[in-house]
Amino acid sequence: MQGKALEWAYEIEGKDFRNAGKVSSKVKEILKELGFDPAFVRGVAIASYEAEMNVVCHAEKGTLHFAILPEALKIVVEDQGPGIPDIALAMQEGYSTAPAEIREMGFGAGMGLPNMKKNTDELNIASTVGKGTVVEMVIRPPLPRE
């Protein structure tokens, strides 16, 4: 991945379950078209999907910024939502603040942030209650085989 960065930005609407997953699908397609390793693409797709679904389930709206940098991929998801009062608690598998109607649709199992952490090299979360959350993920591709 040499040269300058390639960048994209996609809007995500809160509670838009009809279009949920489309942004992460675009990210996946871009990486597949560029010839990235399938296992790497899968991990990026999982991390971006989880971030997108957190916006859909919890926020009013958000933006996913996606950049292919010379040394890594960077995904930043910014939302306007309730914020996360206790990030450490939210990082625990199974912990969820999703309301019953979201859980009834099959979402909100409390695996979003843990799955992001499992599929990224770096995960940084900044959140302000009542304002929103910024999730920054860095994923480094495997080194090419010689």
Secondary structure, DSSP 8 states (H G I E B T S, - for coil): --SS-EEEEEEEETT-TTSTTHHHHHHHHHHHHTT--HHHHHHHHHHHHHHHHHHHHH-SEEEEEEEE-SS-EEEEEEEESS--S-HHHHTSTT-----HHHHHTT---S-HHHHHHHT-SEEEEEEETTTEEEEEEEE-------
